[in-house]
Amino acid sequence: MTRTQIYLPQSQLQRLKRKAAKHSTSVSELIRQTLRAQEEVERRQSNATEKRTKSAGESLLELADKLSKMGIKGPKDLSENMDKYLYGNI
């Protein structure tokens, strides 16, 4: 580990000291635990964002693959009648 120094407001340091004493640990360990927890939250948020940012094409291909595995087929004339299927008879 590398030693570092931080500046905290007195009230925040006192809260950390009380919490450290209550949990029989050091202020440094509390700070490390807090940083690890924050990193985990950020990692989960990042993973969730990555899952939500699939392109429309990727999502459609994934859906088509799942439907195909279920034995569900789409209309054979889909590419010719796309507007009809999307918007009805216009």
C-alpha positions as CSV (number, residue, x, y, z in Angstrom):
1,M,0.0,0.0,0.0
2,T,1.0,3.6,-0.5
3,R,0.7,6.1,2.2
4,T,-1.3,9.2,1.3
5,Q,-2.6,12.3,3.1
6,I,-6.1,13.8,2.8
7,Y,-7.8,16.9,4.3
8,L,-11.2,16.4,5.9
9,P,-13.5,18.7,7.7
10,Q,-13.2,18.1,11.5
11,S,-16.8,16.9,11.7
12,Q,-16.3,14.3,9.0
13,L,-13.1,13.0,10.6
14,Q,-14.9,12.7,14.0
15,R,-17.7,10.7,12.4
16,L,-15.2,8.4,10.7
17,K,-13.3,7.9,14.0
18,R,-16.6,7.0,15.9
19,K,-17.6,4.6,13.1
20,A,-14.1,3.0,13.1
21,A,-14.2,2.5,16.9
22,K,-17.7,1.0,16.7
23,H,-16.6,-1.5,14.0
24,S,-13.1,-2.1,15.6
25,T,-11.3,-1.0,12.5
26,S,-9.2,2.0,11.4
27,V,-10.2,5.2,9.7
28,S,-8.0,4.2,6.8
29,E,-9.8,0.8,6.4
30,L,-13.2,2.6,6.5
31,I,-12.0,4.9,3.7
32,R,-10.7,1.9,1.7
33,Q,-14.0,0.0,2.2
34,T,-16.0,3.1,1.1
35,L,-13.8,3.5,-2.1
36,R,-14.3,-0.2,-2.9
37,A,-18.0,0.1,-2.5
38,Q,-18.1,3.2,-4.7
39,E,-16.1,1.4,-7.4
40,E,-18.5,-1.5,-7.3
41,V,-21.5,0.8,-7.7
42,E,-19.8,2.5,-10.6
43,R,-18.9,-0.9,-12.2
44,R,-22.5,-2.0,-11.9
45,Q,-23.8,1.2,-13.4
46,S,-21.3,0.9,-16.2
47,N,-22.4,-2.6,-17.0
48,A,-26.0,-1.6,-16.9
49,T,-25.3,1.3,-19.3
50,E,-23.4,-1.0,-21.6
51,K,-26.4,-3.4,-21.7
52,R,-28.7,-0.5,-22.6
53,T,-26.6,0.9,-25.4
54,K,-27.1,-1.9,-27.9
55,S,-27.9,-0.6,-31.4
56,A,-31.3,-1.1,-32.8
57,G,-29.9,-3.5,-35.3
58,E,-28.1,-5.6,-32.6
59,S,-31.4,-5.7,-30.6
60,L,-33.4,-6.8,-33.7
61,L,-30.8,-9.5,-34.6
62,E,-30.9,-10.8,-31.0
63,L,-34.7,-10.9,-31.0
64,A,-34.8,-12.6,-34.4
65,D,-32.3,-15.2,-33.1
66,K,-34.4,-15.9,-30.0
67,L,-37.6,-16.2,-32.0
68,S,-35.9,-18.5,-34.5
69,K,-34.8,-20.8,-31.6
70,M,-38.4,-20.8,-30.4
71,G,-39.5,-21.9,-33.9
72,I,-41.3,-18.6,-34.7
73,K,-40.9,-17.4,-38.2
74,G,-41.7,-14.0,-39.6
75,P,-43.5,-13.2,-42.9
76,K,-41.6,-14.1,-46.0
77,D,-42.5,-10.8,-47.6
78,L,-41.3,-8.6,-44.7
79,S,-38.8,-6.6,-46.7
80,E,-41.3,-5.9,-49.5
81,N,-44.1,-4.9,-47.1
82,M,-42.2,-3.3,-44.2
83,D,-44.5,-0.2,-44.0
84,K,-47.6,-2.4,-44.1
85,Y,-46.3,-4.4,-41.1
86,L,-45.1,-1.4,-39.2
87,Y,-47.9,1.1,-39.8
88,G,-50.8,-0.9,-41.2
89,N,-52.4,-0.1,-44.6
90,I,-51.4,3.5,-45.4
